[in-house]
Amino acid sequence: MAGQVYSVSTLGGNWTAPYLTQKLRSISQPMFRLRQFLDVHEAIGKGRGDTWLFNKRGNVATQGGTLVETNTIPETNFVTNQGTGAITEYGNSVPFTSKLQTLGQFEIEPQTEGSLRDDMVKVLESAAGAQFVLTDFVAVTVNTASVAITTNGTATATATANLSGSNVRSIVDFMKKKLIPKYDGRNYICVASVTALSGMHSDTGAGGWVDVSKYTDSFAKNIFAGEVGEYYMTRFVEETGYLSNAIGASSLYGQALFFGSDNVYEAVAVPEEIRVKNSMDFGRDLGLAWYALLGFKLVWSFSTDSEQHIVFVTSA
């Protein structure tokens, strides 16, 4: 038909403007859960270089015992090993123009800050996670009934199952035998990927599982972010950011981390913050950034300290 039509801009389309909804949608974000468990947060501050040292005291070389009245008390010594960490700069920025800030329907600064905070969490949590997985203790769920554990940082078997009640008991028993201190004095922590944790949810034989909704003691007042339940002296936390859901045979299984207290060290010179860009070009060139000056370091090394507080569940 002849005449004015919406589909042709010069014949009517220009008479309308696209409707922009009042809601600005955001892409969903993964849940990172590891950094909340770092034991040591030391403010190193400025003017102290980019390296920090921390000492780790060992046991006495010779154990004491009974004494003979006329003999002197035996003498021994102990070794102090020293760990080293490095302070590193982290950051990212998003520039924007004053024209966009002035004419845009949505306020650009809060949306930019939200995106930068999401990025900040991903970067710093991943940096912490990279230290957790450097542990010497590596466990592989060979099947739902057995776990292969090595103490040299290398997985030597292929996972063919996700975590089961039997697997968890084997890992926790190993941790207790290695004298790993419990995180809260009563329980260890397991941070697990969705796939790894699904094995526990589907294990009908894992009697004793307590869903987080049924906590009745002090746990209910101090629930960790992402905590889903407790089983066999272990509190379970689900995370969807750093740990893989695709390891083992046919990439069908998931990673997890079991740990006690004193696991990964965090040292801070400048805590993470949002910074505003100094305007350029007479106020036309604007922007925001996040910035941090800090570092993460695995505390114990089994090869040098005969001590380690983390078990990484993965696959060859």
N, C-alpha and C positions, 0 to 999 in steps of 0.2 A: 504494500500500500504506500501511496505517496503521503507526504506530510512530515510532521515532527515525530521523531522516534528516539527512544532512550539509548538504543544500541549504537547510535552514531553520535559522536560527541558534538559535532557541529549542528546537528538537527535536534538536539535536546539533551544529550548526555551532559553537556556543560552546565545545564540548569540545576543539576543536583551535585551534591558532594557526598563522597562515601561516608557512611556513619562509622565513627570510631567508638567502640564501647568504652565504658568508664573503667573497666577492669583490665589491668596489665598482668598477663599470666607469666609465670616463671617456670623454667624447666626444673624438673624434680632433681633433688640432690641426693647423693649417697650418704649413708650414715657412717661416719668415722668414729670409732669408740676407744682407740688405744691411748690417746694422750692423757685422758683422765686418770690413768693408772700409773703415770710416772711418779716415782717415789720422791725424787730429790729435785727441788726447784730452787736453785741458788742464784741470787741476783749478784752477778759478778760486777756489773756496773762498767763505767767508762774508765779509760786510762790504764787498763790492766792487760793490754795485748789481746791476741786472738786465740790463745791456748790456755787451757786450764788443766790442772793436775789433781788427781784424787788418790788417796792412799787406801790400801786394802790389807788389813792385818790378817795373817795366817795363824794357824795353831802352833803351839810349842813343838820344837823338833823332837823332844823326848818326853814322853808322858811321865808324870810323877807316880809315886806309889808309897808303899810302906817304908818306914825308917827304922834303922838300928840305933839304939840309944847313944852309942859311942861314935857313930859315924856322922859326918856333916851332911846336910841336905844337898842332894845333887843339883847341879846347875845345868841349864839348857838355854835355848834362845828361840826366837820366832822371826819369821821373815815378813817384811812388809813390801808387797808389790805395789807398783804405781801405775795408774791408768792415765791416759791422755785424751782430751777432747778438744775440739776446735770450734770456735765461734764463727758462724757463717752469716752472710747477708742473704736475706730472702725478701722478695717483693714482686709487685706487678702493678701496672697502672692502666687507666683508661682515660684518654684525653677527650674533650668535647668542646664545641664552640659556643660562644656566647649567644650566637644566633639561635642555635638549637635550644639552649637554656631559656631564651626569651620567648620563642614562638611555639615550642613543643607543648602539647596538651598535658603531658605528664611531666612531673618534676624530675629532671635528669639526675640530680645529685643523690637522692635516696635510692633510686634504682641502680645507679652505678655503684654506690657503696654496698648494696646488697649483693651484687654480683662479685665484687672484690672480696667481700667477707667469705662467700662460698669458696672462692679460689684459695683464699688464705688457709681455710680449714683443710682443704685437700692437700695443699703443698706441705704444711707443717705436720699434719697427721701422717702423711706418707714418709716424711723424713724420720719421724719417730718409729714408724713401722719398719723401716729399712734397718734400724738397729735391733729391734726385737727379733727379726728373722736371722740375724747373724749368730744366734745362739749355737753352742756346740751340741746341745741335746736336740736330736731330730727323731720324731716318731712317724711311723707309717702304719696306717690301718690296713694291714695285709688282708684281713677279712673281719667280720663282725666279732670274731672270737679271739683274735690275736693281733698284737702290735709289735712291730720291729723297731727297736730303739737303738740309735747309735750316739756316740759321744764325741764325734769328730766333726760335726757340722754338715755331714753328707748323708742324704737318704740313699739307702742301698737296696730298697725294695719298691715295688709298685703298689699303690693303693688300689684296692678293689672293693672298698666299702667306705661309707661315712661313719661318723662316730656312733658307737653303740654303748650301752651301759658297761659291757665287758671291757671295751677299749678304754673308756674313761677310768675304770677301776685300775686297769694295768698302768696307765699313765700316772695317775695319782699315787699309786703304791710306789712307783719308781721315784717320784718326786719326794715322797716321805723318806724313802731309803737314802736318798741323796741329801737329806736334811735341809731341803729347801723350806725356808720359813713361810708360813701361810700369810696371805696378803693382809687379812684383817684379824689375824690371830686365831681364826676358826676355820677359814676356808681359803682355798686357792681360787684363782680367777681363770676362766676360759673365755676368750674372745674368739668367736667362730663365724665363719661365713655362713650364709643361708643354707647352702647345700650341705656343709658339714654338720650343721645343727639339725637338719631335717632327719638325720639318722637317729638322733636321740628322741625326737618327737615320735618317730615311727616304731621305736623299739619298745614293744609291749612288755618285754622282759625286764625293762629298767625300773623295777619297783623301787620306790623311794624318791622319784622325781617330784619336786614341789614346784608348781607353777608360781610365778611371781605374784599372781593375783591372790594366792593363798598364804603369803607370808604373814606371820602373826607376831613375830618378835621384832627385835631392833632392825632387822633387814628392811621391814616395811617403811621405816623412817629414813633409811639411807640407801635407797635403790639407786644403782648406777644407771647412767644413760644407756638404754638399750638392753637392760637386764631382763631376762625372760624366765629364769628359774634357777633352782639349786638341786644338786645331786652329788652324793658321795664326797662331801667336804669341798665342793666346787660350786662357785656361782657362775652362771653362764650369761654371756652378753653377746647379742647378735650384732654383726657389723656388715655393711654392704659396700664399703669403700676400698679398703686396701687388700684384704685377703681374697684369694682366688676361689671361684666356684667351679673351676674346670681343670682339675689335676687328675693324675692316676689313669687307670685303664679307660680308654675311650674318652678321656677328659670328663668323666661323669661325677667326680668327687670334689670335696672342698677342703680348704686349709683351715687351721685353727691354731691358737696360741694358748698354752697353759703356763701360768707363772705365779710366783709368790711375790713377796715384797722385795724392794731393792733390786729392781730389774733394769731400767734404762734411766740414765742420768740426763737431766735437762738443765743447762746453764744459760742464764739470760743476761745480756748486756743491755739490749733495748727490747722490751716486750712488743708483741705485734700491735700495730696501730694503723689507723687510717690517716693519711696525710693529704693536704690540699696543695695542688700545684700552684706555684707562684705564677700569676697571670702574665702572659706574654702578648705581644702585638696589641698593646694598649687595652688589655682586658678582653680580647677576642679569643684568645687561646687559653682554655681552662682544662681542668682535669683533677682526678683523684687517684690515689695510690694506696696500697697497703705495704707496710715495711716492718721487718723484724731483724734483729741482730742477736742470734742465739745459736745454741748447738745441742745435739743429742749424742749420747754415747752409751753403748752397752756396758754395764758395770762390770760383770764378771767374765772371765775367760777360763774355761775348764782346763785348757792346756797349760796355763801358767799359774792359776790360782787354786786348781783342784776344786773349783766351785762354779756353779752356774744355777740360775734361778728361773730359766725359761725353757719350755719344751715347745718346739715348733712342729706341728703336725702337717706333713706335706707328702710328697711322693717323688720318687726318682724320675 
